[in-house]
């Protein structure tokens, strides 16, 4: 039985350490059928999301926002518990060669206690290894625990730096595309842009942003569960808005930074496809986000700003073709992460987040159309 326990301890330790290495240190996506982190998020996110469905409004969004940070703490606790338990199994397999101060005898749970005090470098001294093998295991575990704590200290700043970079761009989109953002609002607010220079620069920045999100969320998938500061904003809504706007420029706007729109569309589409693969969310048949009536409203909205969409006969089929390249993936991610997708056209006129206040429903600022 002790040999079986020793083999189980080695296997468990290998799984925990390799999973922590893949998640924290290895800077790329790793494919694998069995991963502790993947199983952890699969079996904890589903009940958390189901519980959130009984809530409504901002309470629901606030409840969902707790999951990302809490899941990191729980994941680190899971790695630590797995390491402590595996070294406890190894000490037990080595014969429980311990000297216990005071009352109490040796046994499996004493070995686990010894493992815990060693892993967290407590050094209480009430349980001491006697044999050479037990002492070697204690030294190895102490080194493992020290390295684990060092990796954790370095892990959190990297996560929050990537989160901060992501959210800065989302906050900047607020005044440019509305709250929640929409493609029609983004284009309408750039209607007075001479030569579409500002819009081209914006799309160029979002091309880089999409690449950054792809790299950071592939390397650190827990970031996808971190939600934005405002309930009507999210990284997925922002990415979808940029895809919508790029598709409209490519199909419907004559002479409007076409090449940059194509580059941004390609990078953003690359991001959503790869992230859908990471979260095992296969593309699904999306709900109709742009029915004919809403497309007519979109045309009216843009026309009001002097932006007439092309009258080409293949406008709708071509736009539908582009939408099919990304909408099935963003729809799957939206359902999995409980992040609503943005509308193509805002349903009603409402103030942006920068125009609102916690003390007043709307701060009455002298805002005119010239501001946009």
Secondary structure, 3 states (H helix, E strand, C coil): CHHHHHHHHHHHHHHHHHHHHHHHHCCCCCCCCCCHHHHHHHHHHHHHHHHHCCCCHHHHHHHHHHHHHHHHHHHHHHHHHHHHHHHHHHHHHCCCCEEECCCCCCCHHHHHHHHHHHHCCCCCCCEEECCHHHHHHHHHHHHHHHHHHHHHHHHHHHHHHHHHHHHHHHHHHHHHHCCCCCHHHHHHCCCCCHHHHHHHHHHHHHHHHHHHHHHHHHHCHHHHHCCCCCCCCCHHHHHHHHHHHHHHHHHHCCCCCHHHHHHHHHHHHHHHHHHHHHCCCCCCCCCCCCCHHHHHHHHHHHHHCCCCCCCCCCHHHHHHHHHCCCHHHHHHHHHHHCCCCCCCCCCCCCCCHHHCCCCCCCCCCCCCHHHC
